[in-house]
Structures are given as C-alpha cells and as structure tokens.
C-alpha cells in the first residue's frame, strides 16, 4: 500500500501532492505510520467521510497536511 500526502492552502488549493516512498503491507501498518507523522501537528484528526488523516499547526500560515492510503485494503 502507498501513502499519498497533500498540502492544502487556506483556499483549499493543493500546493503539494506526492506519493511517499514509504510503503505498508497492511492498512493497519499504514495507519500506524500516518498516526506517527500526525503527532508533529498540534491539531490533527481523521476525516471518516473522505477517508484521510490530517494535521495542521495551530498558529501561523494555514497549511493542511493530509494523508490518504492507496492500494488494496486488508
């Protein structure tokens, strides 16, 4: 499974979009990686409607980081 990371600006425009080099064998291991990355952001969560994880700084320029799991589910 692959993990895609996007960064959005305050207007919702995608300013960065990449498939990360790290891969995971299962959805659970991908979730564990994403959860670890989220911890650097004081504000973070999961969007269950669109199935992605997100994180952002509480202050400063708005940048929403979000991660999607791509590939077959286990």
N, C-alpha and C positions, 0 to 999 in steps of 0.2 A: 504494500500500500504506500501511496505517496501522500505527502502533506503539501498543500498549496498555501502560501502566505500572501495576503494582500494588505496594503496600507491605503486607507482612505483619508481624504482631507475633510474639512468641515462641511463642504458642499456635497459630500458623498462620492466624489470622483476618485477613481482608483489611480494612485500615484506610483504604486509599486505592485507588481504581480509576478510571483515566481513559484516554481515547484522546487521544494527544498531537496537537498541531496540525501538527507536522512530518510530512510525507509523503515517501515514497520511490517512485521509478519502478520500481526492481528490488529483489529480495530482497537482492542484494549491497550496494546502497547503504543499505538499512535496517540490515543487519548492521554496516556501517561506522559509522553513526550510533550504534547501541547500544554498539558496542565503545568508541567515544569517551566516551560517558556513563559506562560502567563504570569507566573509569580513575580516577574520583574515589574509588572504593572500594578499600581495600587488599586485600579478599578478594572475588574475583569469579570467575565461570565461566559455563559453558553446560550446561544440562540437555538432553541429546540425546533422552531418553525422552519428555519433555513439550514439547520444542522451545521453550525460553525461555532467556534470558540473565539472570543475577542478579548482585547486588553487595550487600555489606554492610560496615559498619565492623567493625574487629577488636575494638574496645572500646566500652563504654557500652551504652546501651539497645539491645536487639536489634530491628532493623528490616531485613527482607529486601526489597530492591528487585528487581523482576523485570520484564522486558520481553518482550512477545510481538509477533510480526509477524502482522498480519491482512490478508487480501486474497489475490488470485491470486498463485501462485508463478510465477517466470520460468524 
